[in-house]
């Protein structure tokens, strides 16, 4: 699992609580959240590596892309659908095309499809970071404790809506290992001094994590 490997290496991980389905939004689903009541997987992952969970909300990302074909429309296309399903099956037969196949976006300012998603750089993005949530006292094998922590992270949703003053927002989480980090010159520094406000979700498609300078800048928001 890539996320586990990154946390083991003391890197930050950005994720969407709703998983791939929350990234592959359909037409008309802008800024909808897809919290899953039975999916506290990222909380168990955080607890396994004693990671900090840094929730944050975002506005603007879903407006930066205009859909030409959403995932359902692409998969239903008689030509593109079989090609997309075949590509997913060749990559990993266990993947669900509905949560794996990217939608086709338009070229910014033009009603033409783009070969890859290109954001409209004129669109502003707004972020609100919340207090980090510590997972060190939670056992990844304790389902009750993991569900309670998941509910705590999920409870930041109303706060994000209020702080950003809009129903048009996205929710993302960042996990960051709390174990010591080694700098290139050999000294150690606790990772707790790096991201007091890490995290991109629903990015949604947004902040680069793992970049210490950007994490420090995010901390000051």
C-alpha positions, 0 to 999 in steps of 0.5 A, a space after each residue: 500500500 503506497 500510503 503505508 509505505 509513505 507514512 513508514 518513510 515519515 512522509 505526509 499523505 493527502 487523501 479524500 475520505 470518500 476515496 476514489 469515488 469522491 475524486 471522480 465526481 459526476 456532472 452535478 456533484 460539485 462540492 458534494 462530500 462522500 463520507 462513508 459510515 463504514 469506512 474508517 480505513 484511513 483512521 486505522 492507517 493513521 493509528 498504525 503509524 501514530 500519525 497526525 490527522 490534519 483535516 482541511 476544507 477547500 473551495 474553488 477546486 471543483 470550479 477549476 475544471 469543466 467536464 466534457 465527459 464525466 466518468 459514467 458518460 465515458 464508461 457508457 460511450 460505445 467506443 471509449 467505455 470498452 477502452 477505459 475498462 480494458 485499460 483498468 483491467 490490464 492495470 489491476 483486475 481488482 480496480 473498479 472502473 467507476 472509481 478509477 477512470 478519470 473524467 474528461 475535462 475541457 480545455 479552459 475557456 474552450 468547449 473542447 476536450 483536453 487529453 489530460 485535466 487542465 485547471 483554469 488558472 483564473 479560478 481562486 482556491 481557498 483553504 481552511 486548516 483545522 487543528 491536527 488530531 493525534 492518533 497515538 492513543 488509538 489502537 488500529 485493532 480497536 474498531 470502537 476507538 477508530 470509529 470514534 476518531 473517524 467521527 471526530 474528524 468527520 465533525 470538522 465538516 460543519 466547521 469548514 462550511 461555516 468558516 468558508 461561508 459557502 456550501 461550495 467546499 471540499 473536505 480533505 485529510 492529511 496524515 503525517 507520521 509523528 516519528 522523528 524525521 532525519 534531515 539531509 545533514 543528519 540531524 533529527 527534528 520532530 515531525 510535529 514541528 513541520 505540519 501543524 496544518 498539513 493536508 490537502 481532499 478533497 487536494 481536493 486536487 490542491 496543495 502539495 504535501 511533503 514540501 516542508 516550505 509549503 507545509 510551514 506556510 500552511 501552518 501560518 493560515 
